[in-house]
Amino acid sequence: MLSSRPPCTTSVNPRSAVNNKLPPLYSLTAIGIATFLGSALAGGYMLAVNYAALGKRRFGMQALYGSIILVICLVIAQATLFNTPQLAILLTIGQVLLVLLLTQKLQGPMFATYEEMGGKYYSNWRAVLVGFIASIVLATTSILFVLMFGGPVPAPAS
């Protein structure tokens, strides 16, 4: 029995075919949000994830190590300089700007190509979560360092 239906003529959108093969990445905005909430550690982690997703693990590890070194330098700077709220705000803004500038320099052209190819980015809520987790890691590490190297704890007042 012959069918009266026409043959299936579905067209394939080359952009969507490429999109299915592209891994999701963190956008510049997401990296900025995570860096603001969780320091350069979060931004470096997201840069490393982007590089790893694109098969450039070596660059990813360099970005992660660089962010760890930056965080250590900022902690030392804040500990040795006058510890004021204004300095903390300046250091936070400074590290966000630095990470955004480096991200734009290192991955900016890749973002433009990625968007042209129809790539999708992770949600900014995921960036908030990464920033929050990084801030917990930093706070826990800080507490452990104070407990290990901070000297004797004074006896409670009676």
Stockholm file with secondary structure:
# STOCKHOLM 1.0

chainA/1-158         MLSSRPPCTTSVNPRSAVNNKLPPLYSLTAIGIATFLGSALAGGYMLAVNYAALGKRRFGMQALYGSIILVICLVIAQATLFNTPQLAILLTIGQVLLVLLLTQKLQGPMFATYEEMGGKYYSNWRAVLVGFIASIVLATTSILFVLMFGGPVPAPAS
#=GR chainA/1-158 SS CCCCSCCCCCCCCHHHHHHHHSCCBCCHHHHHHHHHHHHHHHHHHHHHHHHHHTTCHHHHHHHHHHHHHHHHHHHHHHHHSCCCHHHHHHHHHHHHHHHHHHHHHHHHHHHHHHHHTTCCBCCHHHHHHHHHHHHHHHHHHHHHHHHHHSCCCCCCCC
#=GC SS_cons         CCCCSCCCCCCCCHHHHHHHHSCCBCCHHHHHHHHHHHHHHHHHHHHHHHHHHTTCHHHHHHHHHHHHHHHHHHHHHHHHSCCCHHHHHHHHHHHHHHHHHHHHHHHHHHHHHHHHTTCCBCCHHHHHHHHHHHHHHHHHHHHHHHHHHSCCCCCCCC
//
